[in-house]
Amino acid sequence: MHSTVSIRPFEPGDFSAIEAIYAHSKLDELRFEQGPFELLPLKQDEQRFRNLMAAHIIVSGQPDVQGFGAVFESEIRAIFVHPSYRGKGVGKALLQHLISVAGKPARLSVAKSNAPAVELYRRYGFFTVREFEANYNGVPVQAIEMERS
């Protein structure tokens, strides 16, 4: 798809759209894990919510929010795309923008089993620097930290 994906700064009125995208997308990120996982709504996930709100948040789409991303210094903290906009360049546009504003080296963490996301990050020059155990809503998840110089 041509570069028709618009990226803009997050505005407070976008929050309900971000919550909905997170709710539709968070468990997809874990679909290759053993589970079972239960969705913990963004506002109830205190650490993830705090980390997101402390970051620079961007959204794609006007007027409908198609996806969002967040960066804090050199850490890309979030990239989520609404399921109906996947495969249309939204995730790539968000990632490219976040890379352009992130400090160097840019880094992010991702579920090790999320092969589509890991492959996308590799195509943009990210490489694995370490594996670690994270957890989502009390369930262990094998994760990897990736970096891009």
C-alpha positions as a LaTeX table, in Angstrom:
\begin{tabular}{lrrr}
\hline
Residue & $x$ (\AA) & $y$ (\AA) & $z$ (\AA) \\
\hline
Met1 & 0.00 & 0.00 & 0.00 \\
His2 & 1.21 & 3.50 & $-0.76$ \\
Ser3 & 2.21 & 5.81 & 2.04 \\
Thr4 & $-1.36$ & 6.83 & 2.86 \\
Val5 & $-0.94$ & 6.04 & 6.55 \\
Ser6 & $-1.03$ & 9.27 & 8.51 \\
Ile7 & 0.86 & 9.51 & 11.80 \\
Arg8 & 0.05 & 12.18 & 14.35 \\
Pro9 & 0.60 & 12.88 & 18.04 \\
Phe10 & $-1.78$ & 11.28 & 20.52 \\
Glu11 & $-4.57$ & 13.54 & 21.79 \\
Pro12 & $-6.62$ & 12.84 & 24.95 \\
Gly13 & $-9.71$ & 12.17 & 22.81 \\
Asp14 & $-7.87$ & 9.19 & 21.26 \\
Phe15 & $-7.70$ & 7.29 & 24.53 \\
Ser16 & $-10.89$ & 5.24 & 24.12 \\
Ala17 & $-9.71$ & 4.14 & 20.64 \\
Ile18 & $-6.31$ & 3.16 & 22.08 \\
Glu19 & $-8.01$ & 1.13 & 24.83 \\
Ala20 & $-10.15$ & $-0.68$ & 22.24 \\
Ile21 & $-7.15$ & $-1.41$ & 19.97 \\
Tyr22 & $-5.20$ & $-2.73$ & 22.97 \\
Ala23 & $-8.15$ & $-4.92$ & 23.99 \\
His24 & $-8.45$ & $-6.32$ & 20.43 \\
Ser25 & $-4.70$ & $-6.82$ & 19.97 \\
Lys26 & $-2.96$ & $-7.70$ & 23.25 \\
Leu27 & $-4.01$ & $-11.34$ & 23.31 \\
Asp28 & $-3.08$ & $-11.70$ & 19.59 \\
Glu29 & 0.50 & $-10.94$ & 20.61 \\
Leu30 & 0.36 & $-14.01$ & 22.87 \\
Arg31 & $-1.53$ & $-16.35$ & 20.51 \\
Phe32 & 1.54 & $-18.59$ & 20.00 \\
Glu33 & 2.02 & $-19.08$ & 23.77 \\
Gln34 & 0.64 & $-21.93$ & 25.89 \\
Gly35 & $-1.68$ & $-19.71$ & 27.91 \\
Pro36 & $-4.47$ & $-19.56$ & 28.73 \\
Phe37 & $-4.40$ & $-15.78$ & 28.94 \\
Glu38 & $-7.14$ & $-13.52$ & 30.15 \\
Leu39 & $-7.20$ & $-9.93$ & 28.96 \\
Leu40 & $-6.25$ & $-7.40$ & 31.59 \\
Pro41 & $-7.71$ & $-4.08$ & 30.37 \\
Leu42 & $-5.07$ & $-1.42$ & 29.81 \\
Lys43 & $-6.20$ & 0.87 & 32.65 \\
Gln44 & $-6.17$ & $-2.08$ & 35.08 \\
Asp45 & $-2.65$ & $-3.17$ & 34.07 \\
Glu46 & $-0.96$ & $-0.59$ & 36.29 \\
Gln47 & 2.64 & $-1.02$ & 35.11 \\
Arg48 & 1.86 & $-1.17$ & 31.37 \\
Phe49 & $-0.56$ & 1.76 & 31.70 \\
Arg50 & 1.99 & 3.85 & 33.63 \\
Asn51 & 4.77 & 3.00 & 31.13 \\
Leu52 & 2.54 & 3.90 & 28.19 \\
Met53 & 1.37 & 7.21 & 29.64 \\
Ala54 & 4.97 & 8.21 & 30.47 \\
Ala55 & 5.96 & 7.71 & 26.82 \\
His56 & 5.56 & 9.79 & 23.65 \\
Ile57 & 2.44 & 8.26 & 22.04 \\
Ile58 & 1.58 & 8.47 & 18.36 \\
Val59 & $-1.51$ & 7.28 & 16.51 \\
Ser60 & $-2.21$ & 6.43 & 12.90 \\
Gly61 & $-5.36$ & 7.36 & 11.09 \\
Gln62 & $-7.64$ & 10.34 & 10.78 \\
Pro63 & $-10.42$ & 10.43 & 11.90 \\
Asp64 & $-10.46$ & 6.73 & 12.93 \\
Val65 & $-7.46$ & 5.58 & 14.94 \\
Gln66 & $-6.05$ & 2.49 & 13.19 \\
Gly67 & $-3.13$ & 1.85 & 15.52 \\
Phe68 & $-0.81$ & 3.42 & 18.04 \\
Gly69 & 2.77 & 3.29 & 19.18 \\
Ala70 & 4.83 & 4.68 & 22.01 \\
Val71 & 8.48 & 5.47 & 22.64 \\
Phe72 & 10.28 & 6.52 & 25.80 \\
Glu73 & 13.85 & 7.70 & 25.17 \\
Ser74 & 15.31 & 4.76 & 23.20 \\
Glu75 & 12.70 & 2.17 & 24.19 \\
Ile76 & 9.82 & 1.43 & 21.83 \\
Arg77 & 7.15 & 0.55 & 24.38 \\
Ala78 & 4.15 & $-0.23$ & 22.18 \\
Ile79 & 3.01 & $-0.91$ & 18.63 \\
Phe80 & $-0.59$ & $-2.07$ & 18.30 \\
Val81 & $-2.72$ & $-2.15$ & 15.15 \\
His82 & $-6.49$ & $-2.71$ & 15.10 \\
Pro83 & $-7.16$ & $-6.13$ & 13.50 \\
Ser84 & $-9.15$ & $-4.63$ & 10.61 \\
Tyr85 & $-6.15$ & $-2.50$ & 9.58 \\
Arg86 & $-3.48$ & $-5.19$ & 9.70 \\
Gly87 & $-1.53$ & $-5.90$ & 6.52 \\
Lys88 & $-2.15$ & $-2.36$ & 5.24 \\
Gly89 & 1.16 & $-0.78$ & 6.24 \\
Val90 & $-0.03$ & 0.72 & 9.54 \\
Gly91 & 2.39 & $-1.25$ & 11.72 \\
Lys92 & 5.31 & $-0.50$ & 9.39 \\
Ala93 & 4.47 & 3.22 & 9.35 \\
Leu94 & 4.25 & 3.31 & 13.15 \\
Leu95 & 7.54 & 1.39 & 13.50 \\
Gln96 & 9.35 & 3.66 & 11.02 \\
His97 & 8.17 & 6.76 & 12.86 \\
Leu98 & 9.11 & 5.35 & 16.28 \\
Ile99 & 12.58 & 4.41 & 15.00 \\
Ser100 & 13.04 & 7.94 & 13.65 \\
Val101 & 12.32 & 9.55 & 17.05 \\
Ala102 & 13.85 & 6.92 & 19.37 \\
Gly103 & 17.27 & 7.38 & 20.90 \\
Lys104 & 20.09 & 5.13 & 19.74 \\
Pro105 & 20.31 & 2.22 & 20.04 \\
Ala106 & 16.55 & 1.75 & 19.75 \\
Arg107 & 15.29 & $-1.24$ & 21.70 \\
Leu108 & 12.06 & $-3.13$ & 22.28 \\
Ser109 & 10.77 & $-6.30$ & 23.89 \\
Val110 & 8.49 & $-8.83$ & 22.24 \\
Ala111 & 7.05 & $-12.27$ & 23.02 \\
Lys112 & 9.60 & $-14.75$ & 21.64 \\
Ser113 & 6.77 & $-16.80$ & 20.08 \\
Asn114 & 5.35 & $-13.80$ & 18.16 \\
Ala115 & 7.15 & $-14.72$ & 14.92 \\
Pro116 & 5.37 & $-12.16$ & 12.69 \\
Ala117 & 6.43 & $-9.26$ & 14.94 \\
Val118 & 9.97 & $-10.61$ & 15.43 \\
Glu119 & 10.36 & $-10.95$ & 11.66 \\
Leu120 & 9.10 & $-7.39$ & 11.07 \\
Tyr121 & 11.60 & $-6.02$ & 13.61 \\
Arg122 & 14.45 & $-8.03$ & 12.02 \\
Arg123 & 13.60 & $-6.55$ & 8.61 \\
Tyr124 & 14.10 & $-3.12$ & 10.19 \\
Gly125 & 17.53 & $-4.01$ & 11.56 \\
Phe126 & 16.67 & $-5.18$ & 15.07 \\
Phe127 & 18.58 & $-8.14$ & 16.50 \\
Thr128 & 18.11 & $-10.18$ & 19.68 \\
Val129 & 20.29 & $-9.08$ & 22.59 \\
Arg130 & 18.80 & $-11.26$ & 25.33 \\
Glu131 & 15.99 & $-13.62$ & 26.25 \\
Phe132 & 14.09 & $-13.27$ & 29.50 \\
Glu133 & 10.92 & $-14.37$ & 31.24 \\
Ala134 & 8.21 & $-11.74$ & 31.36 \\
Asn135 & 4.64 & $-12.27$ & 32.45 \\
Tyr136 & 1.25 & $-11.16$ & 31.34 \\
Asn137 & $-1.51$ & $-11.05$ & 33.94 \\
Gly138 & 0.42 & $-13.52$ & 36.10 \\
Val139 & 1.20 & $-16.04$ & 33.33 \\
Pro140 & 4.90 & $-16.47$ & 32.33 \\
Val141 & 5.87 & $-15.47$ & 28.78 \\
Gln142 & 9.25 & $-16.06$ & 27.15 \\
Ala143 & 10.33 & $-12.73$ & 25.71 \\
Ile144 & 13.25 & $-11.28$ & 23.81 \\
Glu145 & 14.81 & $-7.85$ & 23.93 \\
Met146 & 15.83 & $-6.57$ & 20.52 \\
Glu147 & 18.06 & $-3.65$ & 19.61 \\
Arg148 & 18.83 & $-1.59$ & 16.52 \\
Ser149 & 21.89 & 0.64 & 16.28 \\
\hline
\end{tabular}
